[in-house]
Structures are given as structure tokens and as C-alpha cells.
Amino acid sequence: PLTGTAFVTETLEYLAEMFGVQIEHEELTEEQVYELDTYRAYKYAAEFVSSWDTPTEMIAAEFTKRQWSEEDWVKLKEMGVGFVADFKEFREHLKGRGFSASFLDDIDLGSKTIFAHGNLIYTIKDEYGRPVGFAARNLSDTGSKFVNQRTTGVKCNIYQKGKRLYNLNHALRYKSEGPLYIMEGYSDVISSNLRGFNRSVAICGTALTNDHLLCLKEHGIYNVVLCLD
């Protein structure tokens, strides 16, 4: 990270340790602590979602439908694809990391519609690879087919759906190799990556916005190909 609190706690501290430079810390503000805790909570939530060993019957059927074989499981977990078999266990895991129930609800990690049994869950990361949001494909016969998160709360909104591009952190590594392919859905990007196609991102189930284009411009990407349904 090049900006924000994470620049100090991650980038600067890492470089100082590497080069043997002593740095002095100032006391963090309440807002900075809240921001760090939000990122930490999403990191632990993403680890839980992708910590499965064997998919449930419903999830396995979806994998088969999309031709994601057992050989793809490691890559799927690396991309943050998974599920929550027990919502209560998920919540207790996060509370065991030191987060209160009220804090988890404030940052939208109390959503039973996203972290429901039977949902295939996608972890959305920022350009630095930090988990900032989640989306889900409802595999049951009831309710909405897709469940998308729109915000992480008023106090620290690290996920804004109209600004994020799914898989951008991975695609940026290969931007010099050719155009960036903008797809519509998470599964489209996952399938392309499983077959070795690394320059693809998704618009998170929303319209392509000016903010998306500005984000690409900030990272020096001007050559794009739209692959929308």
C-alpha cells in the first residue's frame, strides 16, 4: 500500500526492517485504529471462507457444473473462493480474533444472506490483495440468485461496489503482457484464470463506471477489451 494507515504499518515498517532503519511511531487515532481493525476482520473472514478441505455436496455440484476440477481447488482457495457451512461458527471464529459482535455488524460481516449455508462465496480484494468485500452465488432454490455486498459501513467504507474490479490485484502483475479483459461475472474471471489467462477482471455485477476507468488509468492501463454477456 502506498497510501493510508497501511502504508505505515505494512510498507514502511517492512522497508525499515529490511534496511535497518529505526522509526518512531505516533499514537494512532481512533479512526486509524478502526480502519486497521476493519481490514484485519476482512482478512480473517476471507481466511475462514477459503479454509475448506472438501466442498459440500451443493458446492461440489456447482464446481462440476463450471468444470472446476479437484486439481483446481488450490487455485480456487488462493482466489478466496469458498463457503460458510455454519454461520454461527463463522461468527465465533471472528469474535475469537477479538472483534465484538457489534463491530462485525457495523462493518457488514454479520450478513446471513452472504454467509449463508449453500452459498458459493467470492472474496473481493483491493489492488494490493487485501480482502475488502464478499459476494455470493445462492445455490438454493429460494431467494435471489446473486447476493452482492455494497458497503462496509459508514465509518470505514473500504468496499464500494462501483469502484472495485474483481481480480485486479492479480491482473496487474501481467499488465505489460497485453490488454486487460473486463468481464461481467466472478466465475468468468475464475474460469479464465484456472486456464492460465491472467489478465481478466470483473465489474462485480454492476455497470462499468467512470470510477472503474479512473482506477485503471491510475495503474497505467489504457488497453482494455470488453467481454460482457
Secondary structure by P-SEA (a helix, b strand, c coil): ccccccccccaaaaaaaaabbbbbbccccaaaaaaaaaaaaaaaaaaaaaccccccaaaaaaaaaacccccaaaaaaaabbbbbccaaaaaaaaaaacccaaaaaaaccccccccccccbbbbbbccccccccbbbbbcccccccbbbbcccccccccccccccccaaaaaaaccccbbbbbbccaaaaaaaaaaccccbbbcccccccaaaaaaaaaacccbbbbbcc
